[in-house]
Amino acid sequence: QKEVEQNSGPLSVPEGAIASLNCTYSDRVSQSFFWYRQYSGKSPELIMSIYSNGDKEDGRFTAQLNKASQYVSLLIRDSQPSDSATYLCASSNQAGTALIFGKGTTLSVSS
Amino acid sequence: SAVISQKPSRDICQRGTSLTIQCQVDSQVTMMFWYRQQPGQSLTLIATANQGSEATYESGFVIDKFPISRPNLTFSTLTVSNMSPEDSSIYLCSAPFGTSGRVRTYEQYFGPGTRLTVT
C-alpha cells in the first residue's frame, strides 16, 4: 500500500516565525513531490513541486527532498496569518500520473 | 498554470438520485483525474479519465456507481449514481500540465470542486 504520511497537527507558530511541515512516503519509486495549500472550503492550490534531492526555494517557501530517507519537507519563512491553512503533501511515481495525498497538516499562524 | 472549471459548484440532492459533475480544462490534456474529499479528510483518487478509452478506477470505486465520460481532451464528467448520505463530499477534478525546463515534469492543478450534500 503506497502511503504518504503527515503529522495532522495543528501546528501553531507566531507571525514571523518559520513553520516546518514534514512528510514521509512509502513508495521508493516515487519521483515527484508536491505541496498544496488548502484553505477551508476551497480546492487545493499548488505551492511547490520538487523532483530532485536537495532544496528548492520559491519566495518564502523552501521544499526539501531526501529520497534516501523518503522524506519531504516544506519550510515557510516569515509566516503570516494568511498562511493559516491545511498543507497537503502528495507524491506520484510517474510523470503526469495521479497523486497520492497525505492527510494534511493544519497550520495556524497567530498575529 | 491552467484554468479548470467545474459545474455545479454545489448541490443538495435526495438519496437515490444521481448527479453529473462537469469538468472543463482550458487546454488539451491527456489525462484527467477525479478525486473525492470527504469532510475533514484528505483527497482520495476515484478514477483516471482517459480520452478514447474506459476510465481506470481505484480500489473501492466502481463504474456503476461513478460512471465517467471523457468525450474530448478538454472535458470530462463524473456521475454519482444512486446517491446515499455517505456520498456527501467534495468532488474535485484535476489535470497534469507539463512544465518548461530541461527535464519534462508535470504539475497537477485542481478545479474549484463540487460540494455535494445528500439528504
Boltz contact constraints between the chains, C-beta under 6 A:
constraints:
  - contact:
      token1: [A, 43]
      token2: [B, 92]
      max_distance: 6.0
  - contact:
      token1: [A, 43]
      token2: [B, 110]
      max_distance: 6.0
  - contact:
      token1: [A, 43]
      token2: [B, 112]
      max_distance: 6.0
  - contact:
      token1: [A, 43]
      token2: [B, 113]
      max_distance: 6.0
  - contact:
      token1: [A, 44]
      token2: [B, 110]
      max_distance: 6.0
  - contact:
      token1: [A, 46]
      token2: [B, 107]
      max_distance: 6.0
  - contact:
      token1: [A, 49]
      token2: [B, 107]
      max_distance: 6.0
  - contact:
      token1: [A, 51]
      token2: [B, 105]
      max_distance: 6.0
  - contact:
      token1: [A, 95]
      token2: [B, 106]
      max_distance: 6.0
  - contact:
      token1: [A, 96]
      token2: [B, 96]
      max_distance: 6.0
  - contact:
      token1: [A, 96]
      token2: [B, 106]
      max_distance: 6.0
  - contact:
      token1: [A, 98]
      token2: [B, 33]
      max_distance: 6.0
  - contact:
      token1: [A, 98]
      token2: [B, 45]
      max_distance: 6.0
  - contact:
      token1: [A, 98]
      token2: [B, 48]
      max_distance: 6.0
  - contact:
      token1: [A, 99]
      token2: [B, 108]
      max_distance: 6.0
  - contact:
      token1: [A, 101]
      token2: [B, 42]
      max_distance: 6.0
  - contact:
      token1: [A, 101]
      token2: [B, 43]
      max_distance: 6.0
  - contact:
      token1: [A, 103]
      token2: [B, 42]
      max_distance: 6.0
  - contact:
      token1: [A, 104]
      token2: [B, 42]
      max_distance: 6.0
